[in-house]
Amino acid sequence: MKQYSKLRITEKDQNIYNALCDLYKEKGGKVGIGPTEIGIRVGRDSYDASAYCNASLKKLIHFEKIEKIDNGKYIPLEIGKEE
């Protein structure tokens, strides 16, 4: 099993987080966002959009910035705290 001794949020992770937040706000904050939607928002093609985001999404869950909900969708946690 991998050990992340220098685990940190990178620019890619931050871009994915920002895309998730934007999509979540656009949908009224009522539904989760899938990794394919997030990947497309950051400029990936639909065939690899989900794969591009997966590692970053796991890392963002580890840092408690997002939460995975039903059906593989994600929601940002910090937006809920701001409202």
One Martini backbone bead per residue (centre of mass of N, CA, C, O) as a GRO file, in nm:
protein
   83
    1MET     BB    1   0.097   0.036   0.021
    2LYS     BB    2   0.073   0.356   0.000
    3GLN     BB    3   0.276   0.633   0.106
    4TYR     BB    4   0.211   0.975   0.217
    5SER     BB    5   0.447   1.200   0.322
    6LYS     BB    6   0.377   1.450   0.089
    7LEU     BB    7   0.087   1.537   0.118
    8ARG     BB    8  -0.078   1.750  -0.123
    9ILE     BB    9  -0.210   2.026  -0.275
   10THR     BB   10  -0.244   2.087  -0.598
   11GLU     BB   11  -0.324   2.253  -0.877
   12LYS     BB   12  -0.503   2.030  -0.988
   13ASP     BB   13  -0.676   1.991  -0.736
   14GLN     BB   14  -0.780   2.284  -0.725
   15ASN     BB   15  -0.920   2.282  -1.002
   16ILE     BB   16  -1.116   2.053  -0.932
   17TYR     BB   17  -1.246   2.191  -0.691
   18ASN     BB   18  -1.348   2.444  -0.844
   19ALA     BB   19  -1.526   2.289  -1.042
   20LEU     BB   20  -1.709   2.160  -0.834
   21CYS     BB   21  -1.816   2.421  -0.708
   22ASP     BB   22  -1.937   2.544  -0.965
   23LEU     BB   23  -2.132   2.311  -1.034
   24TYR     BB   24  -2.284   2.311  -0.765
   25LYS     BB   25  -2.394   2.600  -0.789
   26GLU     BB   26  -2.538   2.567  -1.069
   27LYS     BB   27  -2.728   2.325  -0.931
   28GLY     BB   28  -2.808   2.447  -0.632
   29GLY     BB   29  -2.689   2.237  -0.413
   30LYS     BB   30  -2.854   1.932  -0.458
   31VAL     BB   31  -2.625   1.788  -0.626
   32GLY     BB   32  -2.407   1.584  -0.740
   33ILE     BB   33  -2.081   1.532  -0.889
   34GLY     BB   34  -1.921   1.400  -1.147
   35PRO     BB   35  -1.611   1.324  -1.278
   36THR     BB   36  -1.675   1.388  -1.574
   37GLU     BB   37  -1.775   1.677  -1.537
   38ILE     BB   38  -1.518   1.783  -1.409
   39GLY     BB   39  -1.318   1.710  -1.639
   40ILE     BB   40  -1.456   1.881  -1.854
   41ARG     BB   41  -1.425   2.156  -1.705
   42VAL     BB   42  -1.090   2.120  -1.717
   43GLY     BB   43  -1.050   2.006  -2.041
   44ARG     BB   44  -1.139   1.726  -2.093
   45ASP     BB   45  -1.218   1.449  -2.231
   46SER     BB   46  -1.469   1.220  -2.194
   47TYR     BB   47  -1.283   0.952  -2.195
   48ASP     BB   48  -1.074   1.089  -1.944
   49ALA     BB   49  -1.207   1.260  -1.716
   50SER     BB   50  -1.237   1.064  -1.477
   51ALA     BB   51  -0.942   0.962  -1.450
   52TYR     BB   52  -0.813   1.244  -1.399
   53CYS     BB   53  -0.975   1.284  -1.107
   54ASN     BB   54  -0.954   1.049  -0.897
   55ALA     BB   55  -0.697   1.115  -0.727
   56SER     BB   56  -0.791   1.398  -0.639
   57LEU     BB   57  -1.052   1.314  -0.498
   58LYS     BB   58  -0.920   1.139  -0.282
   59LYS     BB   59  -0.748   1.368  -0.163
   60LEU     BB   60  -0.989   1.558  -0.090
   61ILE     BB   61  -1.110   1.361   0.110
   62HIS     BB   62  -0.866   1.345   0.302
   63PHE     BB   63  -0.891   1.678   0.346
   64GLU     BB   64  -1.201   1.750   0.377
   65LYS     BB   65  -1.337   1.900   0.103
   66ILE     BB   66  -1.493   1.636   0.031
   67GLU     BB   67  -1.779   1.425  -0.069
   68LYS     BB   68  -1.906   1.106  -0.101
   69ILE     BB   69  -2.185   0.995  -0.260
   70ASP     BB   70  -2.412   0.874  -0.422
   71ASN     BB   71  -2.324   0.737  -0.727
   72GLY     BB   72  -2.030   0.882  -0.744
   73LYS     BB   73  -2.065   1.152  -0.604
   74TYR     BB   74  -1.988   1.504  -0.538
   75ILE     BB   75  -1.917   1.728  -0.257
   76PRO     BB   76  -1.868   2.018  -0.110
   77LEU     BB   77  -1.802   2.122   0.224
   78GLU     BB   78  -1.733   2.439   0.243
   79ILE     BB   79  -1.988   2.565   0.123
   80GLY     BB   80  -2.186   2.486   0.352
   81LYS     BB   81  -2.036   2.669   0.570
   82GLU     BB   82  -2.083   2.954   0.431
   83GLU     BB   83  -2.416   2.952   0.433
   0.00000   0.00000   0.00000
